[in-house]
Each structure stands twice: as C-alpha cells, then as structure tokens.
C-alpha cells in the first residue's frame, strides 16, 4: 500500500480577534471560526508511528492562534499570513484549504457569519 498524502483537519477553531476595516471591529473585536485541511506527505508516519514524521495538529493550532492575534483589515490578508507562516514552519506542507468565518459581520443581516475559503499550494514541494 502506498499513500503519500494525508489531510490533517482542524475544524471550527474558535477565536475572538480584532480584524476588520471598521474602527468598531478593531475596538470590540468579533468571534471567528477557522477550519483547515492541510495536505501533507505522511508516508514515513505510516511506518514509524512517530509524531515527528507527521504534521502535529497541536503545533499547527499554535501557528494559527499566533496569527489570529495580529489585527488586520481583510480576512484575505489574514488567510495569506496564516498560510505563509504554516508553510515556513512546516515546509513539507503540500497544500492548505483554509476557511475563516466572521461570526457577526457588520452587514445588518441575520446570518451564521461571512467569510472566505482559500486553497493555497506550496510551490516548493514540487507537486
């Protein structure tokens, strides 16, 4: 059996953060959900059963949490920063699907939130 790519998933990580273009958003903040699906070669972990040979989702969470603390205007910019930092920290990442939802967007609508979904590809993995 040959499997070379695994998807590590973190679903609906909850944060209170201060992103947005309106002054009130930067002052009071908002609640956010972040979900990730990260492609990673885990063929060595199949044999070794050692966390050092895979992508440790606790360490991924720490990177995301750190970037969520840095205020920014756009969710797109936030997604770019999170993706860049993850690939810098874990260069064997192949690709990342990242969803960020602002739970209470200031748009006057009754909704479950507004957000973005991006697919980022690490061009240095050669895949």
N, C-alpha and C positions, 0 to 999 in steps of 0.2 A: 504494500500500500504506500502510495506516495502522495503526501499532502504537503504543499509548501506555503499555503496562505491560510491564516486563521483570521477571524474577525473578533477583536476584543470589543465588547459593548459596555458602555456606561449609559444608563437610561435615566433621564429626568433628574440630573444633579440639581439641587436647589441652592440658589444664591440670592442674597439681597445685595444689589450693587447700584452704582451711580452712573449709568450710561444714558445718553440721550442728548438731543440738541436743544431742548428747552431748559431754561435755568431751574425750573421747579424739579425736573428729573435729576439734575445734578445735586440738588439740595436734599430732597427727600428719598431719592432712590426708587427702586422698583424691585419686584421679585422676578427672577429669571429661572428658566429650566434649560439645562444644557444636556444634550444627548450626543454621544459619539459612537461611531462604528469605525474601528481602525484596522486596516489590513496589515498583517504582519507575518513574516516567514517564521513559522514555529516548528519547522521540521526537526530541529535539534531537541526541542522540548518533548516531542513525541518519544524520543529515545531515552532522554536523561531524566525526565520527571523533575526537573530542577527549574525553579522560578527564574534563575539567571538566564535561562535560554528562551524565555518568552517575554511578553510585554506585561509588566506588573501594573495592574489597573490602579492600585493604590498610588503608585508614583505618577501615573497619568492624571489622576484626580488632583494631586498636589500642583501639577503644572497648570491645570485649568483653574483651580482655585486662586492661584497666584495672579494669573492674567485677569480674572474677574475683578480683582481688587483695583485694577488700573482703570480709572474712568476714561471713557471715550465718547465720541459723538454717535457713531454708527455701529450697528451690530455687525455690518460687513467688515469694518476695521477690526473689531474685537475678534471675529472669526479668523481673520488673517493673522492677527497676533498669536492667537491660541495655536493655529496650525503651524506657524513658523517656529514657535517655541517647542512644540511637541516634536517636530522633525529635527530640530537642533539637539534636543535632549535624547531622542531615540532615533538615530539615523537609519535604522533598519525598517522604519515605518514605510509601507508601500503607498497607502492612500488613507484618507480620512473623510468620512461623511460626518458633518458637524451640523447640528440643529441648535439654534438659540431662540428661545421664545421669551418675549417680554410679557409677563402675565397680565398687567394692567396698563396697556398702552394709552397715551393721552389722545384718543381719537373720537371719544364720545360714542363708542359702540359697545353693546353688550356682547362680549366675546370671551373665548378662553385664552386670548392672547394674540400677539402678532410677532412674527419673527422671520428668520431666514434659515435656509438649508444650503450648505455648500459641499462640493466634492473637491477635495484638494489632493493632488497627486505629487508625490515626492519624485521629482525628475532625476534625483541622484541614485535611485535604486536600480535604474536601468530596466524597469518593467513597463 
